[in-house]
Amino acid sequence: MTVRYHLNADVGEGFDTDAELLEVVTQANVACGFHAGDAQTMRTVCALAVTHGVEVGAQPSYRDRENFGRADVEIGYGDLVRDLTEQVEALQAIAREVGTNVAYLKPHGALYNRIVHDADQARAVVDVALRFELPLMTLPGSVAQGLAEDSGGTVIREFFADRGYDQDGRLVSRSIDGSVISDPDAIGERIHQLLATGSVTTIDGCTVELEADSICVHGDTPDAVALARAARDALGLALQ
């Protein structure tokens, strides 16, 4: 299916919604074992992705299962490159076994947020994406986006339908009330706003402009499947 906007979700993280989500989304961000998942989980979700014609993306993270990859980790360039490479290689091998390939790289959790502003860690992520010739999915305006584009890489700009934004166009902390959006109607309204105006309303009621290529609904958000269906309806994608 050719689409103007992709719809993506995190899968392979141990929740029981993967099969249903993979019937709805067009891109699957697959946990690579460091924050969640294992080889069998990766194999299962990759096979389902093939069945439904869904792109497989690598979602590597810090080596941090205890905190689900959502705690900052101080790690040097070389060690981060090594960890990311290990994760992408593991998923790529499994994806090929079931008849597909890794199509892009999207860091998970704290690492995703870190490369919005941290040039050293962003450089490590970008260099791994370039090594595997993978587009990098990242927040519009991030340091990582600039580094990737300056290096000749491809960027997939991402909008989070189920997360609150601040006035800088960044995601607000999950510790803040209203940071996670779990109302399907609100998801649809946010996507309609994005499509119509290229903007999102921030958590404090302001408006910030942004551009996106792919819309995310988290797999661990309450009622994730209902939210994904609302997002798909708002995007005008016909369910297969």
C-alpha positions as CSV (number, residue, x, y, z in Angstrom):
1,M,0.0,0.0,0.0
2,T,1.3,3.5,-0.9
3,V,0.4,6.0,1.8
4,R,1.2,9.6,2.4
5,Y,1.5,9.1,6.1
6,H,2.5,5.9,7.8
7,L,1.0,4.7,11.0
8,N,3.5,3.0,13.4
9,A,3.4,1.3,16.7
10,D,5.9,-0.3,19.1
11,V,5.6,-4.1,19.2
12,G,7.5,-7.0,20.6
13,E,7.5,-5.6,24.1
14,G,5.6,-8.3,25.9
15,F,2.0,-6.9,25.5
16,D,-0.8,-9.0,24.1
17,T,-1.9,-6.5,21.5
18,D,0.8,-7.1,18.9
19,A,-1.3,-9.3,16.6
20,E,-4.2,-6.8,16.5
21,L,-1.9,-3.8,16.1
22,L,-0.2,-5.4,13.1
23,E,-3.6,-5.6,11.4
24,V,-3.9,-1.8,11.7
25,V,-0.5,-0.1,11.4
26,T,1.7,0.2,8.3
27,Q,5.0,0.2,10.3
28,A,6.1,-1.9,13.2
29,N,8.8,-0.7,15.6
30,V,10.2,-4.0,16.9
31,A,11.9,-4.2,20.3
32,C,15.4,-5.7,19.8
33,G,15.9,-7.3,23.2
34,F,17.7,-4.6,25.3
35,H,14.6,-3.0,26.8
36,A,12.1,-5.7,26.0
37,G,11.6,-8.7,23.7
38,D,13.7,-11.7,22.7
39,A,14.5,-13.7,19.6
40,Q,11.2,-15.6,19.6
41,T,9.2,-12.4,20.0
42,M,11.1,-10.7,17.2
43,R,10.4,-13.7,15.0
44,T,6.7,-13.8,15.8
45,V,6.1,-10.1,15.1
46,C,8.3,-10.1,12.0
47,A,6.3,-13.0,10.6
48,L,3.0,-11.2,11.4
49,A,4.4,-8.1,9.7
50,V,5.0,-10.1,6.6
51,T,1.5,-11.5,6.6
52,H,0.0,-8.0,6.8
53,G,2.4,-6.2,4.6
54,V,3.8,-4.0,7.4
55,E,7.2,-2.5,7.3
56,V,9.6,-3.7,10.0
57,G,11.7,-1.1,11.9
58,A,14.4,-1.8,14.4
59,Q,13.7,-0.2,17.8
60,P,17.0,-0.5,19.7
61,S,17.5,1.0,23.1
62,Y,19.8,1.4,26.0
63,R,20.7,-1.9,27.7
64,D,18.0,-1.2,30.3
65,R,15.3,-3.9,30.8
66,E,14.8,-2.8,34.4
67,N,13.4,0.6,33.4
68,F,11.9,-0.5,30.0
69,G,14.5,1.7,28.3
70,R,13.0,4.8,29.7
71,A,15.9,5.9,32.0
72,D,18.8,8.0,30.7
73,V,22.1,6.1,30.5
74,E,25.5,7.8,30.3
75,I,27.3,5.8,27.7
76,G,30.2,6.6,25.3
77,Y,30.0,6.8,21.6
78,G,31.8,3.5,21.0
79,D,29.8,1.5,23.5
80,L,26.5,2.9,22.2
81,V,27.5,2.1,18.6
82,R,28.3,-1.4,19.6
83,D,25.0,-1.9,21.5
84,L,22.9,-0.5,18.7
85,T,24.7,-2.6,16.1
86,E,24.2,-5.7,18.0
87,Q,20.4,-5.1,18.2
88,V,20.0,-4.1,14.6
89,E,22.0,-7.1,13.4
90,A,19.9,-9.5,15.6
91,L,16.6,-8.2,14.2
92,Q,17.9,-8.1,10.6
93,A,18.9,-11.7,10.8
94,I,15.5,-12.8,12.1
95,A,13.6,-10.5,9.6
96,R,15.4,-12.2,6.7
97,E,14.6,-15.6,8.0
98,V,10.9,-14.8,7.7
99,G,11.1,-13.1,4.3
100,T,11.5,-9.4,5.1
101,N,14.1,-6.8,5.9
102,V,14.6,-4.0,8.5
103,A,13.3,-0.9,6.7
104,Y,14.2,1.9,9.2
105,L,15.7,2.6,12.6
106,K,13.8,4.2,15.5
107,P,15.5,4.4,18.9
108,H,13.3,3.6,21.9
109,G,12.4,5.6,25.0
110,A,15.0,7.6,26.7
111,L,17.5,7.2,23.8
112,Y,14.9,8.5,21.4
113,N,14.4,11.6,23.6
114,R,18.2,12.0,24.3
115,I,19.1,12.3,20.6
116,V,16.7,15.2,20.2
117,H,19.4,17.4,22.0
118,D,22.5,15.3,22.7
119,A,24.9,15.5,19.8
120,D,27.3,12.8,20.9
121,Q,24.6,10.1,21.4
122,A,22.8,11.4,18.3
123,R,26.0,10.9,16.3
124,A,26.2,7.3,17.4
125,V,22.6,6.6,16.4
126,V,23.0,8.3,13.1
127,D,26.2,6.5,12.3
128,V,24.6,3.1,12.9
129,A,21.6,4.1,10.7
130,L,24.1,5.1,8.0
131,R,26.1,1.9,8.4
132,F,23.0,-0.2,7.8
133,E,21.6,2.2,5.1
134,L,18.5,2.7,7.1
135,P,16.3,5.8,7.4
136,L,16.2,7.3,10.9
137,M,12.8,7.9,12.5
138,T,13.1,10.8,14.9
139,L,11.4,13.9,16.2
140,P,11.2,16.8,13.8
141,G,13.8,19.4,14.5
142,S,16.0,17.0,16.5
143,V,19.8,17.2,16.6
144,A,19.7,13.7,15.1
145,Q,17.7,14.9,12.2
146,G,20.2,17.5,11.4
147,L,23.2,15.2,11.7
148,A,21.5,12.5,9.5
149,E,20.6,15.0,6.8
150,D,24.0,16.6,6.8
151,S,25.5,13.1,6.4
152,G,23.3,12.2,3.4
153,G,21.0,10.0,5.4
154,T,17.2,9.8,5.1
155,V,14.9,10.9,8.0
156,I,11.4,9.9,8.8
157,R,9.8,12.7,10.8
158,E,7.5,11.4,13.5
159,F,4.3,12.7,15.2
160,F,3.1,11.1,18.4
161,A,-0.7,10.9,18.4
162,D,-0.8,9.7,22.0
163,R,1.8,12.0,23.7
164,G,1.7,15.6,24.9
165,Y,4.0,18.2,23.4
166,D,5.6,21.3,24.8
167,Q,6.1,24.7,23.0
168,D,9.5,23.6,21.6
169,G,7.8,20.7,19.8
170,R,9.3,18.1,22.2
171,L,7.5,15.4,24.1
172,V,6.7,16.3,27.7
173,S,7.7,13.9,30.5
174,R,5.4,11.0,31.2
175,S,5.4,12.1,34.8
176,I,3.3,15.2,33.9
177,D,-0.5,14.9,34.0
178,G,-1.9,14.7,30.4
179,S,1.4,13.6,28.9
180,V,-0.2,10.3,27.7
181,I,-3.4,10.6,25.6
182,S,-5.7,7.6,25.7
183,D,-9.0,8.9,24.3
184,P,-9.6,7.7,20.7
185,D,-11.6,10.8,19.9
186,A,-8.7,13.0,21.0
187,I,-6.3,11.0,18.9
188,G,-8.5,11.5,15.8
189,E,-8.8,15.3,16.5
190,R,-5.0,15.6,16.9
191,I,-4.4,13.9,13.6
192,H,-7.0,15.9,11.8
193,Q,-5.3,19.1,13.1
194,L,-2.0,17.9,11.9
195,L,-3.3,17.1,8.4
196,A,-5.2,20.4,8.1
197,T,-2.8,22.8,9.7
198,G,0.6,21.1,10.1
199,S,0.4,21.8,13.8
200,V,-0.3,20.3,17.2
201,T,-1.8,21.9,20.3
202,T,0.7,21.7,23.2
203,I,-0.1,20.5,26.7
204,D,-0.6,24.1,27.9
205,G,-2.9,25.1,25.0
206,C,-0.5,26.7,22.6
207,T,0.1,25.7,19.0
208,V,3.3,24.5,17.5
209,E,4.0,23.8,13.9
210,L,5.6,20.5,12.8
211,E,5.9,18.2,9.8
212,A,5.6,14.5,9.9
213,D,5.9,11.4,7.7
214,S,4.7,8.8,10.2
215,I,2.2,8.8,13.1
216,C,2.9,6.8,16.3
217,V,0.6,5.1,18.7
218,H,2.5,3.4,21.5
219,G,1.8,-0.3,22.0
220,D,1.8,0.0,25.8
221,T,-0.8,2.8,25.9
222,P,-4.1,1.8,27.4
223,D,-6.5,0.6,24.7
224,A,-3.7,0.8,22.1
225,V,-5.6,-1.1,19.4
226,A,-8.6,1.2,19.7
227,L,-6.3,4.2,19.5
228,A,-4.5,2.8,16.5
229,R,-7.8,2.2,14.7
230,A,-8.9,5.8,15.5
231,A,-5.6,7.1,14.1
232,R,-6.0,5.0,11.0
233,D,-9.5,6.2,10.4
234,A,-8.3,9.8,10.8
235,L,-5.5,9.2,8.3
236,G,-8.1,7.8,5.8
237,L,-6.3,4.5,5.5
238,A,-8.7,1.7,4.5
239,L,-8.4,-1.4,6.7
240,Q,-7.4,-4.4,4.7
